[in-house]
């Protein structure tokens, strides 16, 4: 039996458990940028689906929310590529970081 991936869990949270509007909070978004995100679901790349879901979540947040972004599997250096330790905090949780998170999120390519 296959274990659920982080992507599958993200989709569940996005479409089932996430309320339409949230109270202000501190949120760290974790984006899977491993090689598996190059795969497709119904003809669409998993990374494209994840980006769209995260953009929707961020867009539904109150303006006073603090957000951050962590990712894994996105670097290409021989030492980090494909390693379980390829985890990086790109944007620490803080107010006024929505633009930074969405900008970086759209630039990250799955590599690991």
QUIHU-V811363 format. One record per pair of residues at least 4 apart in sequence whose ideal C-beta (glycine too) atoms are under 7 Angstrom apart, sorted by the first residue. I is the first residue (numbers start at 1). J is the second residue. D is the distance in whole Angstrom. If there is no record, write none. Layout:
I:J:D / I:J:D
//
This chain:
4:8:4 / 4:9:6 / 5:36:7 / 6:10:6 / 6:32:5 / 7:11:7 / 7:32:6 / 7:37:7 / 7:46:5 / 7:50:6 / 8:12:7 / 9:13:6 / 10:14:6 / 10:50:6 / 10:53:6 / 11:15:6 / 11:53:7 / 12:16:5 / 12:17:7 / 13:17:5 / 13:18:6 / 14:18:6 / 14:53:4 / 14:57:6 / 18:57:6 / 20:60:7 / 21:60:6 / 22:60:7 / 22:61:6 / 22:62:7 / 23:62:7 / 24:62:5 / 24:64:4 / 24:65:5 / 25:65:6 / 26:66:5 / 26:93:5 / 27:65:6 / 27:67:5 / 28:68:5 / 28:70:6 / 28:93:6 / 29:54:6 / 29:67:7 / 29:69:5 / 29:101:6 / 30:70:5 / 31:50:6 / 31:54:7 / 31:69:7 / 31:71:4 / 31:105:6 / 31:108:6 / 32:37:6 / 32:50:7 / 32:72:7 / 32:73:7 / 33:37:6 / 33:71:5 / 33:72:6 / 33:73:4 / 33:74:4 / 33:108:5 / 33:109:7 / 33:110:5 / 33:111:7 / 33:112:6 / 34:72:7 / 34:73:3 / 34:110:6 / 34:112:5 / 35:73:7 / 35:110:6 / 35:111:7 / 35:112:6 / 37:46:5 / 37:47:4 / 37:50:7 / 37:110:4 / 38:45:7 / 38:110:5 / 39:46:5 / 40:44:6 / 40:45:6 / 40:46:7 / 41:46:6 / 41:49:6 / 44:48:5 / 44:49:6 / 46:50:6 / 47:51:6 / 47:110:5 / 48:52:6 / 49:53:6 / 50:54:6 / 51:55:6 / 51:105:6 / 51:106:6 / 52:56:6 / 53:57:6 / 54:58:6 / 54:105:6 / 55:59:6 / 55:102:6 / 56:60:6 / 58:67:7 / 58:98:6 / 58:101:6 / 58:102:6 / 61:65:4 / 64:95:7 / 66:93:5 / 66:94:5 / 66:95:5 / 67:93:7 / 67:97:5 / 67:98:6 / 67:101:5 / 68:89:7 / 68:91:5 / 68:92:5 / 68:93:4 / 68:94:7 / 68:97:6 / 69:90:5 / 69:91:4 / 69:101:5 / 69:104:6 / 69:105:6 / 70:87:7 / 70:88:7 / 70:89:5 / 70:90:7 / 71:88:6 / 71:90:6 / 71:108:6 / 72:86:5 / 72:87:4 / 72:112:7 / 73:86:6 / 73:110:6 / 73:111:6 / 73:112:3 / 74:108:5 / 74:109:7 / 74:111:6 / 74:112:7 / 75:80:4 / 75:81:6 / 75:86:6 / 75:111:7 / 76:81:6 / 76:111:5 / 77:81:6 / 80:86:4 / 81:86:7 / 81:111:6 / 81:112:6 / 82:112:5 / 86:112:5 / 90:104:5 / 91:97:5 / 91:100:5 / 91:101:5 / 91:104:6 / 97:101:6 / 98:102:6 / 99:103:6 / 100:104:6 / 101:105:6 / 102:106:6 / 103:107:7 / 104:108:6
//
